[in-house]
Structure formats: C-alpha cells, structure tokens
C-alpha cells in the first residue's frame, strides 16, 4: 500500500483516539463547576451577547480578566447537545485535538517538505504526556480552539504566498482574529508568522494586517475589554506580578529548562506547579540553569548548520513561549498547558535531529526500535495521566503528591475540601479545610467553606463561629455575611438573619445571593409580598440565574397566579434547572394551567430522575383520577404508599378513588340497563 499524507493523518488520528478514548468517561473536574455546571450563560442562546461583552467566569458570578468568548460558545454548543453529560464535552475536546494534530502535520509538511518529519512531529504532538492535560481538561478548550484557528491562519498564510490567492490571505487574518477570541496566548501568532516569513523569504509588509489586528486587540483588552480590578491591566494581581522584572527574567532560565524536561521526561506531571522565583544570578539553581540554557543555545546553533529546520523548531519553541515567560506578569510561572504551541517546534527539532544525525549513524533497524520505544513511553505516561483527571478529588490529590512544600499549599487543601464537598463527603471536606487553615491561618476562604460544610452536617453553632472568623479576616467578605444570615435563619433567629444579610447589601447593593436570602427569610415568615419583592429584585440583578425564578414561581402558586408561576418555571428550566423536585412542581403548575399532558410528562420525568419518590406518584394518581382513569390512579397511589407507608393521605386517596370508581361503575351499569330497556321496547 502506498503511504501518502492522508494515510499518515489517518494513522495519527487512530492512535490519538486509541490513547485518549478510555478517558471519555472522566467526570467534570476543577473549573468545570464554574464554566459548565453552574454557568447559566452556556445554557441558553439568549446570553450569546453577554458572552461577547463579558469575561469568561461571569456566568457563575465570579471575577476574572479572561476574555475568551469562543470558548464559552463552544461549551454552549456542547450543552445544547449533551446537557450535563461530561462524556460529550470530553468527546468534543478529543475531536478538536485530533483535528489539530492533522493541521500540525500539514504545517510541518509545508515547511519541511518531509513526510517523515511531519508525521513524527504531529504524532508526538498528538500523544505527548506534557500537553495531554489540555485534552483531558474541558476548560482547556480555549487552548484547543486557539490552536485550531492559529494553525488555520498559518496554513492559509503559506498557501497565499505560494498560490497568490487573496481569499487565502483574508482567511488567514480572519482565523487570527478568531484565535484571539479563544485565548490571550494567541498573540504569539504574529511572531510565528514572522518566523515563517523569514524562512519563506516573504516581505514583512504582508504581516501588516495581522499586526493591525493584534494592536487593536491589545488596545481593547487594555480598555473596553479590561475586566481587571487590580493594577495589572491584563490579569488581577498574581504571584509573578509581585516579583520584580529582573527576578522574573532570571526565573525564566529555570522555567524554560523545566519545559524541556517535562516534554522529554514527564515523570511528575501535575496541575498547579510552584516555581520559586530566582533571587539573583549567583543563586546555584539559577546559575546552573543559565549555564545549561546557554550550552543548549550554542549546541542548537552549531547543529543547525547541517539543517536550518533545527533552528526553526527551536525558535518556534521560544517565540510561542514568550507571552507566558512573565516578562509581562501572568498568572503563574509555569503551566503544562502553555506547551501546546511550543511543543510543536520542540518536537520538530527533535525529529530533524534524529532523522539527519542519529538515524544515519545507528541504522534503520535500531532507529526504528528507538522510535517505537519512545512512542510507547509517551503513550504510557499519557494514559497514566488520564487517570489523574478522573475528577477534582483525584486531580488535587495528585497536586498534593508533588507540591507539599509549596507556600500556596493552603489553596490546594481548600480546593480539595471543595472537591470532597461536591462529592458529598463532608467528613473529608472538613479535614482538608482544617488543613488549609492550619497551613495558612490568615487565609479567609477555608473558614467560610468549613462553615458551609458545618451547615450541611447540621452543626449551625460551629458554622456561625467560622463565618465570623472569616469576616474577621476579611471585613468585606460578602459571601460570609449572607451565609451567616442564612444560618441564623435556619436556627430561627430571623432578626439576626436579616441584619447580616443586609450587611452584605451594604458592601454590594447588587448582591444577588443576599436578595435571594431575604426572599427565603420573608417567605418563611409568611410575608409573601415582601418575599416576592426580594426575589424580583434578585431576578432583575441576575436574570441568567434560575434560583430566584424558581422560588418566585412557588410564591406565585401560593398566590393563585398560575400563569406567572408557569412562566417562571419555564424560564428556570431554560437556564439549566433540571432536578426531580423541579419537574414535580412544574407538573403541578401545568395542571393549574390546564395543560394536563405536559403535567403527566413532567411527573414522569421527575420519576425518571429519581424513582423512589412518593409525591410525583401521588400527583400522577390525582391526575389520572381527575380524568376517570381509576385503575391507573390506584396503581400510582399504591406505588406512592409503598415508598411512604405511613402517609395517611395517600391511603385515603386509594379509598376515595375506589369509591369514585364504584360510583362510576354503578352509573355505567345504570346507563347500560336503560339502553337495554330501550332496545327491548324497540
């Protein structure tokens, strides 16, 4: 069989699917909670304009300065197909990575004119352990989409210069714009295009439109699309931003070597690496790193005399890393995900070195054995790393394995506590929140989270104490105030509940959660008019959240406003509310609005989500009884009674329905008798 580029691409795709498909069953993890599970913006297409106007985490009412609307749109598409099934989101990421590997093959083939170099570079890119987390981690969709559009921009830029078709040029510039809407790191594309232009002997004037796009993007990110609250105009104040520029640049010696090391020897991959910043050039670690890097630069320069592609690959690696080397401070010093683009240049240089230098010396057989061994080695580490991304608990436990001495370990403990809380393992959650507090007593967040956990396990007195400690550490800690108000409401101290909830509103007069809390408090007091007022205010502040709408619907039912109740329930459903209790309540609203078929479907859906419920069974019984389906009604009542045997109301429903059934049978018999007499007379 003739080996063609198409054959190569299909083989690469097949290997990627084999390596990554076992992990399509992984659960949501880490930021999935904020970007998918709790994000109403991706659950209704009416929020598409908000996605393009706001920052990435706005849907869950969290702050960030990441402007990545196309990432949110891709999650919106996933949600419209898969809802809350993580398999679909992982499947989309896998397809994008597979497609990107094919584009990498096309780019390297176009630059190197070598199917060997193109195939092995793209295959290494496809299965490399160091960048595999981008495919395993759903929020890394930003890297996959950014890569997709950057690769398309490069391909069409090369095609334009070789075929002189202006359409290709327009596509290249357009793809660059789209890449910038996926992730900020796409600014590196202009540097990569300049590198390609130099190799292809293209005049730099052809990069002017791309440069104009980049200039406009930077201007908008510094002004209208700058969501930062701190002094840093690209992101909020981060740890690298607290380190002087000279020390950040010295730290880069260690960082670059670490990037090279994890690409070749991925022995300790984990999320959230901590890198100690360099103090001075004479520090042993910094000095050794600088010397090693200088040696590598001299070595690459010398061997590049035999093949300029080695230098090209090395420059691709460095130029695409430049935006995240903290010359301008970013979030952390080191991130595995930042290797998605740089790894291409690195693997290209490695493949050229092996093909041009090692292979002629050791022969085809031994070189073949080494290549196969290296790919098996990569596949082993990638598949091992896939298990780490199973869920948030596994992910943060893996961080603890490698970062026990990090000065930021309290963040990891807190994150692990939240992961256990989400799993319903409150005992473990308490354990790790306490560890977070012990490692950094001045860190306020675990106090609040520990208190929330104590509320969940019905220890309100302990919860109150820790909420107050959180407020003591951070006077404007708004969530601690309204959470404290909620606890006081739970134990019946409503005056204090109102007091602390209103303290939250003094900090932020548009605090959605505080208005919801006041709605709950006044609803429990029986003051439905005031409760409605607060829930309506919450809806006006945050129309994309279903909680206030759901509660408002319940109050409309009590007030006899059934049409308004159904409207609010439907709005809540569109915003992602999908619980068994919700379907039971909307079923009752359908009945009140005389939409009986919809009511039956809603009750059935509630039971499909949770079988052992008595209430929807009882409601189905009432519905069937209403229309004279007495046998079906009695069956549903009996099912309800089997779940809740002590419920006298359900037992009475069975007796009542049997009596109605007998009365109906008597009526039918009477009618039959009349008709028989009538026929007899005829």
KOLBA-115928 format. One record per residue (C-alpha): x, y, z; residue number from 1. Coordinates in steps of 0.25 Angstrom, whole numbers, plus 2048, in hexadecimal, padded with zeros to 3 digits. Layout:
BEGIN
> px|py|pz|k
> X|Y|Z|NUM
...
***
This chain:
BEGIN
> px|py|pz|k
> 800|800|800|1
> 805|80E|7FC|2
> 808|817|808|3
> 802|825|806|4
> 800|831|80F|5
> 7F1|82D|810|6
> 7F6|81F|815|7
> 7FF|826|81F|8
> 7F4|82F|824|9
> 7EA|823|826|10
> 7F4|81B|82D|11
> 7F7|827|837|12
> 7E8|829|839|13
> 7E7|81A|83C|14
> 7F2|81A|846|15
> 7ED|826|84D|16
> 7DF|820|84E|17
> 7E4|813|854|18
> 7ED|81B|85E|19
> 7E2|825|863|20
> 7D5|81D|861|21
> 7D6|816|86F|22
> 7D5|823|876|23
> 7C8|828|86F|24
> 7C1|822|87B|25
> 7C8|82C|885|26
> 7BF|835|88D|27
> 7BF|844|88D|28
> 7CB|84A|895|29
> 7D0|857|89B|30
> 7CB|863|894|31
> 7C0|85B|88C|32
> 7B8|85F|898|33
> 7B9|86D|895|34
> 7B9|86D|886|35
> 7AF|862|883|36
> 7A7|85C|88F|37
> 7A4|86A|896|38
> 7A5|872|889|39
> 797|877|884|40
> 79D|87F|879|41
> 7A0|872|871|42
> 792|86C|873|43
> 78A|876|86B|44
> 78E|87C|85E|45
> 787|889|862|46
> 794|88C|86A|47
> 79D|88C|85E|48
> 79F|89B|85E|49
> 7A2|89B|86D|50
> 7AD|890|86A|51
> 7B4|89A|860|52
> 7B2|8A6|869|53
> 7B7|8A0|876|54
> 7C3|898|87C|55
> 7C3|888|87C|56
> 7BE|886|88A|57
> 7B3|890|88A|58
> 7A9|885|889|59
> 7AB|880|897|60
> 7AD|88E|89C|61
> 7BC|88C|89E|62
> 7C6|896|89B|63
> 7D2|895|891|64
> 7D8|89C|885|65
> 7D8|891|87B|66
> 7D1|895|86E|67
> 7CE|888|867|68
> 7C0|889|861|69
> 7C2|87E|857|70
> 7C6|874|862|71
> 7B8|877|868|72
> 7B1|876|85B|73
> 7B8|868|859|74
> 7B3|864|867|75
> 7A5|86A|863|76
> 7A5|861|857|77
> 7A9|855|85F|78
> 79E|858|86A|79
> 793|859|85F|80
> 797|84A|85A|81
> 79C|843|867|82
> 796|84B|872|83
> 79D|847|87F|84
> 7A3|83A|87A|85
> 7B3|83C|87B|86
> 7B5|832|870|87
> 7B1|83B|865|88
> 7BA|846|86A|89
> 7C6|83D|86A|90
> 7C2|837|85C|91
> 7C2|846|856|92
> 7D0|848|85C|93
> 7D5|83B|857|94
> 7D0|83F|849|95
> 7D6|84C|849|96
> 7E4|847|84E|97
> 7E3|83C|843|98
> 7E0|847|838|99
> 7EB|850|83E|100
> 7F5|845|83C|101
> 7F1|843|82E|102
> 7F3|852|82C|103
> 801|851|832|104
> 804|846|828|105
> 800|850|81D|106
> 808|85B|822|107
> 815|854|825|108
> 814|84D|817|109
> 812|85A|810|110
> 81E|860|818|111
> 828|854|818|112
> 823|84D|80B|113
> 826|840|813|114
> 81A|836|815|115
> 823|82F|820|116
> 825|83C|828|117
> 817|840|826|118
> 812|832|82A|119
> 81A|830|837|120
> 819|83F|83B|121
> 809|83E|83A|122
> 809|831|841|123
> 812|835|84D|124
> 809|842|84E|125
> 7FD|839|84E|126
> 801|82F|859|127
> 80B|838|861|128
> 808|836|870|129
> 80C|844|874|130
> 801|84A|86B|131
> 7F7|83F|86D|132
> 7F0|846|879|133
> 7EB|850|86E|134
> 7E2|845|868|135
> 7DF|83F|876|136
> 7DB|84C|87C|137
> 7CE|852|876|138
> 7D1|861|879|139
> 7DE|85F|871|140
> 7D4|860|865|141
> 7DA|86E|864|142
> 7E8|868|860|143
> 7E1|85E|856|144
> 7D9|869|84F|145
> 7E5|873|84F|146
> 7EE|868|849|147
> 7E3|865|83F|148
> 7E2|874|83A|149
> 7F1|877|83B|150
> 7F4|86A|833|151
> 7EA|86E|828|152
> 7EF|87C|828|153
> 7FE|877|825|154
> 7F9|86D|81B|155
> 7F1|877|813|156
> 7FD|882|814|157
> 806|878|80E|158
> 7FC|874|803|159
> 7FA|883|800|160
> 809|885|7FE|161
> 80A|878|7F5|162
> 7FD|87A|7ED|163
> 7FB|889|7EE|164
> 7EC|888|7F0|165
> 7E7|893|7F9|166
> 7DC|88B|7FE|167
> 7E6|883|806|168
> 7EC|88F|80C|169
> 7DE|894|811|170
> 7DC|886|817|171
> 7EA|887|81E|172
> 7E7|895|824|173
> 7D9|890|828|174
> 7DE|884|82F|175
> 7E8|88C|837|176
> 7DC|895|83C|177
> 7D5|888|840|178
> 7E1|883|847|179
> 7E2|890|84F|180
> 7D3|88D|854|181
> 7D7|880|859|182
> 7E3|883|862|183
> 7ED|88E|864|184
> 7F9|886|861|185
> 7F5|887|852|186
> 7FD|894|852|187
> 809|88B|84F|188
> 804|888|841|189
> 80A|895|83B|190
> 818|890|840|191
> 816|883|83A|192
> 811|889|82C|193
> 81D|892|82D|194
> 826|885|82F|195
> 81F|87E|823|196
> 820|88B|81A|197
> 82F|88B|81D|198
> 831|87D|819|199
> 828|87E|80D|200
> 82F|88C|809|201
> 821|893|80A|202
> 821|8A2|80B|203
> 81D|8A6|819|204
> 813|8B0|813|205
> 80A|8A4|811|206
> 809|8A3|821|207
> 803|8B1|822|208
> 7F4|8AD|823|209
> 7F8|8A3|82D|210
> 7FF|8AE|835|211
> 7F4|8B7|834|212
> 7EA|8AD|839|213
> 7F4|8AA|845|214
> 7F5|8B9|848|215
> 7E6|8BB|848|216
> 7E5|8AE|851|217
> 7EF|8B3|85B|218
> 7E8|8C1|85B|219
> 7DA|8BB|85E|220
> 7E0|8B2|869|221
> 7E6|8BE|870|222
> 7D9|8C6|86F|223
> 7CB|8C1|86C|224
> 7CF|8B2|86E|225
> 7D7|8B4|87A|226
> 7D0|8AD|886|227
> 7DB|8AE|890|228
> 7D9|8B5|89D|229
> 7E7|8B5|8A1|230
> 7F3|8BD|89C|231
> 7F6|8B3|892|232
> 7EF|8B6|885|233
> 7EF|8A8|87F|234
> 7EC|8A0|88B|235
> 7E9|8A2|89A|236
> 7F5|8A3|8A3|237
> 7FC|896|8A3|238
> 809|890|8AA|239
> 812|893|89E|240
> 80D|8A1|89E|241
> 813|8A3|8AC|242
> 821|89F|8A7|243
> 82A|8A9|8A0|244
> 82C|8A8|891|245
> 83B|8A5|893|246
> 838|899|89C|247
> 82D|894|893|248
> 837|894|887|249
> 841|88C|88F|250
> 836|883|893|251
> 833|880|885|252
> 840|879|884|253
> 83B|86E|88D|254
> 82D|86E|887|255
> 832|86C|878|256
> 83B|860|87D|257
> 82F|85B|884|258
> 826|85C|878|259
> 831|854|870|260
> 832|84A|87B|261
> 823|847|87C|262
> 822|845|86D|263
> 82D|83A|86D|264
> 82B|835|87B|265
> 81D|836|880|266
> 81F|82F|88D|267
> 817|838|897|268
> 80C|83F|88F|269
> 802|847|897|270
> 7FA|853|897|271
> 7FE|860|89E|272
> 80D|85F|89F|273
> 814|869|8A8|274
> 821|86F|8A4|275
> 82A|876|8AE|276
> 82E|883|8A7|277
> 83D|886|8A6|278
> 843|88F|8B0|279
> 850|893|8A8|280
> 858|88D|89D|281
> 862|887|8A6|282
> 858|87E|8AD|283
> 85D|870|8AA|284
> 850|86B|8A3|285
> 84F|878|89B|286
> 85D|878|897|287
> 85D|869|893|288
> 850|86B|88B|289
> 856|877|883|290
> 863|86F|880|291
> 85B|863|87B|292
> 852|86C|872|293
> 85E|874|86C|294
> 864|866|869|295
> 857|862|862|296
> 857|86E|85A|297
> 865|86C|855|298
> 862|85E|852|299
> 856|861|84A|300
> 85D|86C|843|301
> 868|862|83F|302
> 860|856|83B|303
> 856|860|833|304
> 862|862|829|305
> 85E|854|823|306
> 84F|856|823|307
> 849|864|826|308
> 83C|85D|82A|309
> 842|85A|837|310
> 844|869|83A|311
> 836|86C|834|312
> 830|862|83E|313
> 838|868|84A|314
> 833|876|846|315
> 825|871|845|316
> 826|86B|853|317
> 82C|878|859|318
> 823|882|852|319
> 816|87B|855|320
> 81A|87A|864|321
> 81E|889|864|322
> 810|88E|868|323
> 810|885|875|324
> 81E|887|879|325
> 819|892|883|326
> 821|89E|87C|327
> 813|8A4|87E|328
> 80E|89D|88A|329
> 803|892|888|330
> 7FC|888|892|331
> 807|87F|895|332
> 816|87C|891|333
> 813|86E|88B|334
> 808|867|885|335
> 807|85A|87E|336
> 7FC|85F|875|337
> 805|86A|86F|338
> 80D|860|868|339
> 802|85D|85E|340
> 808|866|853|341
> 817|866|857|342
> 817|857|857|343
> 816|857|848|344
> 823|85E|846|345
> 82A|855|850|346
> 825|848|84A|347
> 828|84D|83C|348
> 837|850|840|349
> 838|842|847|350
> 832|83B|83B|351
> 83C|842|832|352
> 848|83F|83B|353
> 844|831|83C|354
> 842|82F|82D|355
> 84E|837|828|356
> 858|833|833|357
> 854|827|83B|358
> 84E|81E|830|359
> 859|81E|826|360
> 863|81A|832|361
> 85B|80F|838|362
> 854|809|82C|363
> 845|808|829|364
> 842|7FC|832|365
> 848|802|83F|366
> 842|80F|83C|367
> 834|808|839|368
> 835|801|847|369
> 839|80E|84E|370
> 82D|816|847|371
> 823|80B|84B|372
> 828|80A|859|373
> 827|819|85B|374
> 819|81A|856|375
> 815|80E|85F|376
> 81C|816|86A|377
> 813|822|867|378
> 806|81A|866|379
> 809|814|873|380
> 80B|821|87A|381
> 7FF|828|873|382
> 7F6|81D|877|383
> 7FA|81D|885|384
> 7F8|82C|886|385
> 7EA|82A|880|386
> 7E6|823|88D|387
> 7EA|82F|895|388
> 7E0|837|88E|389
> 7D5|82E|892|390
> 7CE|838|89B|391
> 7D2|844|8A4|392
> 7D6|83B|8B0|393
> 7E0|833|8A8|394
> 7E5|840|8A2|395
> 7E8|847|8AF|396
> 7ED|83B|8B6|397
> 7F7|83A|8AA|398
> 7FC|848|8AD|399
> 7FE|845|8BC|400
> 807|83A|8B8|401
> 811|843|8B1|402
> 80E|851|8B8|403
> 80F|84E|8C7|404
> 819|859|8C9|405
> 812|864|8C1|406
> 810|871|8C8|407
> 802|870|8C2|408
> 7FE|862|8C7|409
> 7F3|868|8CE|410
> 7EC|86B|8C1|411
> 7ED|85D|8BD|412
> 7E8|858|8CB|413
> 7DC|861|8C9|414
> 7D9|85D|8BB|415
> 7DA|84E|8BF|416
> 7D0|851|8CA|417
> 7C6|857|8C0|418
> 7C8|84B|8B7|419
> 7C4|842|8C2|420
> 7B9|84B|8C6|421
> 7B3|84A|8B8|422
> 7B4|83B|8B9|423
> 7AC|83B|8C6|424
> 7B8|836|8CE|425
> 7B7|841|8D9|426
> 7C0|83A|8E3|427
> 7CC|83B|8D9|428
> 7C7|849|8D5|429
> 7C9|84D|8E4|430
> 7D6|846|8E5|431
> 7DC|84E|8D9|432
> 7D6|85B|8DD|433
> 7DC|85A|8EA|434
> 7EA|856|8E4|435
> 7E9|863|8DB|436
> 7E6|86B|8E8|437
> 7F2|865|8EF|438
> 7FB|867|8E4|439
> 7F7|876|8E2|440
> 7EE|87B|8ED|441
> 7ED|889|8E7|442
> 7E6|883|8DA|443
> 7D8|886|8DC|444
> 7D1|87D|8D1|445
> 7D2|870|8D8|446
> 7CB|876|8E5|447
> 7BF|879|8DC|448
> 7BF|86B|8D5|449
> 7C1|864|8E2|450
> 7B5|86B|8E8|451
> 7AD|868|8DC|452
> 7B0|859|8DE|453
> 7AC|85A|8ED|454
> 79F|85F|8E8|455
> 79D|853|8DF|456
> 7A0|84A|8EA|457
> 797|851|8F4|458
> 7A1|858|8FD|459
> 79C|866|8FC|460
> 7A3|86B|908|461
> 7B1|867|903|462
> 7AD|86D|8F6|463
> 7AA|87B|8FC|464
> 7B7|87B|903|465
> 7BF|878|8F6|466
> 7B7|882|8EE|467
> 7BA|88D|8F8|468
> 7C9|889|8F7|469
> 7C8|88B|8E8|470
> 7C2|898|8E9|471
> 7CD|89C|8F4|472
> 7D8|899|8EA|473
> 7D1|8A0|8DE|474
> 7C7|8AB|8E2|475
> 7C1|8AC|8D5|476
> 7BF|89D|8D3|477
> 7B1|89E|8CD|478
> 7AE|88F|8CC|479
> 7B1|88C|8DA|480
> 7A7|897|8DE|481
> 79C|891|8D6|482
> 7A0|883|8DA|483
> 79F|887|8E9|484
> 792|88D|8E6|485
> 78D|880|8E1|486
> 792|878|8ED|487
> 78B|882|8F6|488
> 77E|880|8EE|489
> 780|870|8EF|490
> 780|871|8FE|491
> 774|87B|8FF|492
> 77C|888|902|493
> 775|88F|8F7|494
> 778|89D|8FC|495
> 787|89A|8FC|496
> 786|893|8EF|497
> 780|8A0|8E9|498
> 78B|8A8|8F0|499
> 797|8A0|8EA|500
> 790|89F|8DC|501
> 78F|8AE|8DB|502
> 79D|8B0|8DF|503
> 7A0|8A8|8D2|504
> 798|8B2|8CB|505
> 79F|8BE|8D1|506
> 7AC|8B8|8CB|507
> 7A5|8B6|8BE|508
> 797|8BB|8BB|509
> 796|8B1|8AF|510
> 799|8A5|8B7|511
> 790|89A|8B0|512
> 792|890|8BB|513
> 78E|89A|8C6|514
> 781|89D|8C0|515
> 77E|88E|8BE|516
> 781|88C|8CD|517
> 778|898|8D1|518
> 76D|891|8C7|519
> 76F|884|8CF|520
> 76E|88B|8DD|521
> 761|893|8DA|522
> 75B|887|8D3|523
> 75D|87E|8E0|524
> 757|88A|8E8|525
> 74B|889|8DF|526
> 74D|897|8D9|527
> 74C|892|8CB|528
> 74A|8A0|8C5|529
> 758|8A4|8CB|530
> 75E|897|8C7|531
> 759|899|8B8|532
> 75F|8A7|8B9|533
> 76D|8A2|8BC|534
> 76C|896|8B2|535
> 768|8A0|8A7|536
> 774|8A9|8AB|537
> 77D|89D|8AA|538
> 778|89A|89C|539
> 77A|8A8|897|540
> 788|8A7|89C|541
> 78B|89A|896|542
> 781|895|88C|543
> 78A|88A|888|544
> 789|882|895|545
> 77D|879|898|546
> 77D|879|8A7|547
> 775|885|8A9|548
> 76B|882|89D|549
> 769|874|8A3|550
> 765|87A|8B1|551
> 75D|885|8AB|552
> 755|87A|8A3|553
> 752|873|8B0|554
> 74D|880|8B6|555
> 744|883|8AA|556
> 73E|875|8AC|557
> 73A|879|8BB|558
> 735|886|8B6|559
> 72C|87F|8AB|560
> 734|885|89F|561
> 735|878|898|562
> 739|87E|88A|563
> 744|887|890|564
> 749|87B|898|565
> 74A|872|88B|566
> 751|87D|884|567
> 75C|87E|88F|568
> 75D|86F|890|569
> 75F|86E|881|570
> 76A|87A|882|571
> 771|872|88D|572
> 771|865|884|573
> 777|86D|878|574
> 782|872|882|575
> 786|863|885|576
> 77D|85F|891|577
> 77C|850|88F|578
> 778|84A|89D|579
> 76E|83F|8A0|580
> 767|849|8AA|581
> 766|854|89F|582
> 75F|84A|896|583
> 755|847|8A1|584
> 752|855|8A3|585
> 751|85A|895|586
> 747|84E|893|587
> 73E|854|89D|588
> 73F|861|896|589
> 73B|85B|889|590
> 72F|855|890|591
> 72B|863|895|592
> 72C|868|887|593
> 724|85C|882|594
> 730|856|87A|595
> 72E|848|87E|596
> 736|841|874|597
> 742|849|878|598
> 73F|847|886|599
> 740|838|884|600
> 74D|839|87D|601
> 753|841|888|602
> 74F|838|893|603
> 755|82C|88B|604
> 762|834|888|605
> 763|836|897|606
> 762|827|89A|607
> 76C|824|88F|608
> 776|82D|896|609
> 772|827|8A4|610
> 76A|81A|8A5|611
> 767|819|8B4|612
> 75E|826|8B5|613
> 750|825|8BA|614
> 74C|834|8B7|615
> 74C|833|8A8|616
> 746|825|8A9|617
> 73B|82B|8B1|618
> 739|837|8A7|619
> 738|82D|89C|620
> 72D|826|8A3|621
> 726|833|8A5|622
> 727|836|896|623
> 722|828|892|624
> 717|828|89C|625
> 712|836|897|626
> 710|830|889|627
> 70A|823|88E|628
> 716|81A|88C|629
> 713|814|899|630
> 71B|807|897|631
> 728|80F|893|632
> 725|819|89F|633
> 725|80E|8A9|634
> 731|807|8A4|635
> 739|815|8A5|636
> 733|817|8B3|637
> 738|809|8B7|638
> 746|80B|8B2|639
> 746|818|8BA|640
> 741|811|8C6|641
> 74C|806|8C5|642
> 756|812|8C5|643
> 750|819|8D1|644
> 747|80E|8D9|645
> 743|818|8E4|646
> 73D|822|8DB|647
> 72E|822|8DF|648
> 72B|82C|8D4|649
> 72F|822|8C9|650
> 728|817|8D0|651
> 71B|820|8D0|652
> 71D|823|8C1|653
> 71D|814|8BE|654
> 710|812|8C6|655
> 70A|81F|8C0|656
> 70D|81A|8B1|657
> 708|80D|8B4|658
> 6FA|813|8B8|659
> 6FA|81C|8AC|660
> 6FD|810|8A3|661
> 6F1|808|8A9|662
> 6E8|814|8A7|663
> 6ED|816|898|664
> 6EB|807|896|665
> 6DC|808|89C|666
> 6DA|814|893|667
> 6DF|80C|887|668
> 6D6|800|88B|669
> 6CA|809|88D|670
> 6CC|80E|87F|671
> 6CE|800|879|672
> 6C1|7FC|880|673
> 6BA|808|87A|674
> 6BF|805|86C|675
> 6BB|7F6|86D|676
> 6AD|7FA|871|677
> 6AD|804|866|678
> 6B1|7F9|85C|679
> 6A7|7EF|862|680
> 69C|7F9|85F|681
> 6A0|7FB|851|682
***
